Amino acid sequence: VSDPFDDRLRDELSRRSTAADAGHGRDWARRELLPGVREAIETRPQRVTTSRAPALGGLLAAAAALVVLVVLLPRLTTGPASPTDIPASGAPTSVAVAPSTQPLPSPDAGSVTILSADAFQAGVADGTLLGTVVVVDATLQPATVVGPCPSRFEPCTVGTIAGSQRELPVVASWVRTVEGEGAVADVPEGQWKWWTQPFPDGDSPLVLRVSPEGAVEYLGQAAGLENGRALTVEQADHNDPNDRPLNEVYIVDAWLNETEPPGRQVIIDCYGGPDHNRLPGLPSRFCQPSDSLTDETRQGRVITSPGPAGIAVQRNAGQLFGRRELSSHGLFAIAPRLYGGCSTPEPCWQWDVIARLDPAPPQEGIARTLECGVVTVKDTSGRISSCQDGGIIDYHTVNRFVLNPDGDTTKLRIQWIGDPCVTQVEAVISRSGAFFEVVLVPIRSESGLRCSFPEARTFDLLLSAPIGASEVHFFLNEPELPPTPSPSPTTTPTPNPIPTPGLGIIPCTGDLPNVAITDYVGEVESCSVEASPDEFPHAGAIVTNPDDDLTRLDIMWFSSCVVDVRLDFQATTDGTQDRYDLLLNETQTRCGVPGTARILRIQLNRDVPAEIVQVGVSTPIASPVPQEFECPTVAQNIVLADFTGQLTACEAVPVDDIRSQIRRGISFATPTGDERRVRFAWTLSSCVSASASLEYDFGDFVLTIDERQPSEPCAGVPTEAGFEMVLDPFVNPSAFRLARTESTAPPPATPRPSVPPREIVCDRDGELRVIDTSGTVLSCIPSVIQQIDLSFSPIFQSVVSEAPSTIRIGWIGSGCETDMRAQVDAPGGHPVVTLEYEEPDGCEPVSTPYAFDIAFDHEVAPNSVTLVRGGSPASSDTAETDQGIFTFGLSASRTHYDQGEPIDVDAFLVWRGTDLGNVIEVSGPFGDDTGDLIGFGFEQIDGDLAVSPTWRTSCNSYQLLANEPVSKPYSKSGAVADDTNSGFWHDYFSDPNLTLPAGTYRIFAAANFQLDGACISSQVRLSASIVIEVE
Amino acid sequence: MDRELLVRARAGEREAFELIVVSKGEPLFRTALAILGNEADARDATQETFIACWRRFGDLRELDRFDAWIGRILINECRMTLRSRRRVREVPVDETADLADRSDGDFGARYARPSPAASGAEPSDFDGAFARLTVDQRSLLVLHHLHGYGVREIGAWLGIPTGTVKWRLNRARNALKRELDA
């Protein structure tokens, strides 16, 4: 089935992918792409240097010394000083009282990477230059339109940088200038009025700042660069800022020394004199401490003067550009800025640090490795100074993987949830475009199994430059699980192969010879099995902590004829709730005695409350080769193929005993109270011959009745049928499920002469109109149908036993159906009922059962009516419906498959909660994992293959996260009794993939659960189907 | 892809890497073009993909997954291209549109991204609708409906479960349908 939309989509995308212009030749990759890649690789800036940041210990020592220093400062700087002696940049008194560390070597003049205009544009476009300051060999074209700037104090567009790709707009900030220059700002009295924007003059490279958002700001023109080398402080100091234009920027390779580390204030006791003329509206450096640039480190010392070999810069330069290091080495851009408090006539020009250029534009560089407890940090971003191991934390509290602790962007805290078997973690930190990537690769212990509940680990990265947590993409590469041991249930368990105490296979002592626990958690010390002295119900299992001792678990369950028990002890969690799963896999044999309550005692090495232990019991198939029994009924003897190995006899029952039990198509009971006996009764057409099979399915018994139609036309008469099975060992009757199939199509009946169509309205609000062309319909009335009748089949039909000429039809609809019609024809003599309806767009579907009884003028046998569901079946590769608060869907990658080709079908279920993170608890007959929430089946439209899903009989709960789809690939369950296709079914169940013979199939999925945690409230039934074709 | 070539390229052999560029360049460009719908952007994204590939080759542990790996890089680059295109456009376009209205108009035109119409091709309804999808949605549709990758392969590309791929693919198709119907 070809979907027109998919065809169009493919065509349009094909058109888009080939829509390159004529200049894009076949050899484009060689002609243009390769040279472009080459150039970019060769010309894009490389990392400048590795960090010279002091070790954390040294930094802390320096900080500790600083505390002493600052406390002492006021007393050490007493005494008046003449204004004329006081340099504008700070006090004359140099104070160095803290113990001095060994000065680091003077840095060499660093190289400055000068980008081409194209490389710069590319770096801005791909995000690698965001948040950086770079030097670019480009020309700034003035803006041709002179328009008002948005605000006098906001950056304003001054021009563009031309390049091969596109023109980049460039803004410039306003800076103060001397009176009479620039533009006059309309500002209140007391504020500085004369402002200007720097603009290039000459051919020197541009110094540009790229904001994190991608805006480009012109800072000035790089002056004094020789052969791409930055100036030393000594070289830069030859320039007097009073003589230099304000757009001239000097790149200095220096140590930036901070006078006032955060939280400390240096007070200089000086006197400016009564006539000191400080200009209002301008910043002042008079009698102020200043930070400084020097060629040698001042590490460990705090000075209030740059000294003769330094350049004084603004007071907060270290705070802005020093990266929280007392003395920080880097490439700094300095430019003249106007001050109003100077030792010379005001105003005056002083050096300000306006930017920091290192690290150079981020680039893949030499990896640096840091050891951090079990975490090995491999840093290629150049931003990591050090790391601190935070150890193990409660994983329930982890809801974010990357954060800035206390909002501090100089730290990144990485935390993740893994399993406790992880012994080593490799963390790779790199830059990716405008973002950073943290990739964690946990390395699991080879000797470990799945271990216990998850553990959360954390470590902090101390950064050399701020990084917001939102700039970091986090990836966790979970390693593959090691293979788990598979103990043979019939052999003596091997000794614990795992060196970890308690982790591995634990043999249990007691009256059963072959019982062992495979401990995936590492918490089982020992175990034993014995007969329980207490009465115990036959269904399920009970878990207790005997004597309230949380280190012991007693599990009671009912079984008989057990050969061995293999137990899996596992820990699972949904992130908020921890749970232990204990799965009992029994193997049984015939023994001729009723069942026995048993008790499994487990000694643990830690506290495990019984209420968080969930027990599942399953009994594997005991007899893959069927044994046939003859089951006598009133109408005929039915051959029953027993695949369980537990059927010992099949006996007749009186008609009167079963007549009262027939309410619907089939029923069962244990009438004698002997739980080894299970009786079945149903209505059987006298025309058909029936066979049956009994199979295991996940611990349940499935009895399937297969009814074959006669080859000749036959007017069937409904008759009661029933038999009683005797099972050994004991079988919990609640574990029985019933299925009914029809392995052959009804034979053609004697054609009746066609009659004019007659319309009969079923008077339930006139919902259904019966259009009868067979001339056999007498009436139609709405009816009630049990959910169980519908089972997981999308449609249901049955003879009403009290009125053998009446057929009851039912199905689960969307509630959106309108104009429902049941066309009744009898082309071959037998009625064919075709259901059709419309479903208007925009209707919110709600799972709705429909049922109608159609009475004919003659008796009809079961399955002699062919029921076809019309309307609008899904025929695409995806079916999705919103049913109430759920969306349920089914999808395949396509609608056509070849024979033998695996058909990939997935179903998904979404609870459309109101808020992300909300959780809803549902319960139902599904198993322990999410997958069992959804079951699958199929029916062949042009053939007789069909299977419906089966569920466990126990009640389990599961949590659905709002708007988080739960998906499950097609899985096989169900029971069939189809002699003619037994080979297919054998292959079907043994093949892990879904492969089907040629034909057209409706694949369907169903989810069946209740909106509570205990299977109490009304059921939600969801279903979806798609049609695929196998050729 | 020749495994030996990949081994040599990962070891830093430029010649081997350039052979990969030549052989993989065109198909990656076609993919980017289908996703982005703009030739210049597609070329940028393809070039950036190979630059990132060269610089991050050492991160590739399983050479058998090279195609998926470089495919993911391409999709990321497409995302970055669109993001940076929006970033470059956003402020100046508004600003310059006003300026253009007030003055000679060339100023605005220089900043605006050339529309398909301006470059000679009339934008189709499909292109308009497709452009309103996210890059992830576009990528899924291109990988599945243009290149015919199965959901398992796409899941391997994107590192997400098969069921999630189907879910997202279905969502993307529905979103595109809605856009086309709008």
HADDOCK unambig.tbl for C-alpha pairs under 7 A between the chains (distance, minus, plus):
assign (segid A and resid 9 and name CA) (segid B and resid 145 and name CA) 6.92 0.50 0.50
assign (segid A and resid 10 and name CA) (segid B and resid 145 and name CA) 5.32 0.50 0.50
assign (segid A and resid 10 and name CA) (segid B and resid 146 and name CA) 5.42 0.50 0.50
assign (segid A and resid 13 and name CA) (segid B and resid 34 and name CA) 5.86 0.50 0.50
assign (segid A and resid 13 and name CA) (segid B and resid 142 and name CA) 6.75 0.50 0.50
assign (segid A and resid 13 and name CA) (segid B and resid 146 and name CA) 6.00 0.50 0.50
assign (segid A and resid 14 and name CA) (segid B and resid 146 and name CA) 6.23 0.50 0.50
assign (segid A and resid 16 and name CA) (segid B and resid 33 and name CA) 6.59 0.50 0.50
assign (segid A and resid 16 and name CA) (segid B and resid 34 and name CA) 4.92 0.50 0.50
assign (segid A and resid 16 and name CA) (segid B and resid 37 and name CA) 6.28 0.50 0.50
assign (segid A and resid 17 and name CA) (segid B and resid 30 and name CA) 4.84 0.50 0.50
assign (segid A and resid 17 and name CA) (segid B and resid 31 and name CA) 6.40 0.50 0.50
assign (segid A and resid 17 and name CA) (segid B and resid 33 and name CA) 5.23 0.50 0.50
assign (segid A and resid 17 and name CA) (segid B and resid 34 and name CA) 4.36 0.50 0.50
assign (segid A and resid 18 and name CA) (segid B and resid 30 and name CA) 6.74 0.50 0.50
assign (segid A and resid 20 and name CA) (segid B and resid 39 and name CA) 6.00 0.50 0.50
assign (segid A and resid 29 and name CA) (segid B and resid 22 and name CA) 5.19 0.50 0.50
assign (segid A and resid 29 and name CA) (segid B and resid 25 and name CA) 5.27 0.50 0.50
assign (segid A and resid 29 and name CA) (segid B and resid 26 and name CA) 5.97 0.50 0.50
assign (segid A and resid 30 and name CA) (segid B and resid 22 and name CA) 5.48 0.50 0.50
assign (segid A and resid 33 and name CA) (segid B and resid 47 and name CA) 6.26 0.50 0.50
assign (segid A and resid 34 and name CA) (segid B and resid 18 and name CA) 6.87 0.50 0.50
assign (segid A and resid 34 and name CA) (segid B and resid 21 and name CA) 6.47 0.50 0.50
assign (segid A and resid 34 and name CA) (segid B and resid 22 and name CA) 6.82 0.50 0.50
assign (segid A and resid 36 and name CA) (segid B and resid 47 and name CA) 6.94 0.50 0.50
assign (segid A and resid 37 and name CA) (segid B and resid 47 and name CA) 5.87 0.50 0.50
assign (segid A and resid 37 and name CA) (segid B and resid 50 and name CA) 6.77 0.50 0.50
assign (segid A and resid 37 and name CA) (segid B and resid 51 and name CA) 6.03 0.50 0.50
assign (segid A and resid 41 and name CA) (segid B and resid 51 and name CA) 6.45 0.50 0.50
assign (segid A and resid 125 and name CA) (segid B and resid 81 and name CA) 6.87 0.50 0.50
assign (segid A and resid 125 and name CA) (segid B and resid 84 and name CA) 5.23 0.50 0.50
assign (segid A and resid 126 and name CA) (segid B and resid 80 and name CA) 6.18 0.50 0.50
assign (segid A and resid 126 and name CA) (segid B and resid 81 and name CA) 6.50 0.50 0.50
assign (segid A and resid 126 and name CA) (segid B and resid 84 and name CA) 6.63 0.50 0.50
assign (segid A and resid 214 and name CA) (segid B and resid 87 and name CA) 6.51 0.50 0.50
assign (segid A and resid 214 and name CA) (segid B and resid 88 and name CA) 6.97 0.50 0.50
assign (segid A and resid 364 and name CA) (segid B and resid 55 and name CA) 6.28 0.50 0.50
assign (segid A and resid 891 and name CA) (segid B and resid 166 and name CA) 6.77 0.50 0.50
assign (segid A and resid 893 and name CA) (segid B and resid 150 and name CA) 6.46 0.50 0.50
assign (segid A and resid 893 and name CA) (segid B and resid 151 and name CA) 6.50 0.50 0.50
assign (segid A and resid 906 and name CA) (segid B and resid 163 and name CA) 5.96 0.50 0.50
assign (segid A and resid 967 and name CA) (segid B and resid 163 and name CA) 5.18 0.50 0.50
assign (segid A and resid 968 and name CA) (segid B and resid 163 and name CA) 6.49 0.50 0.50
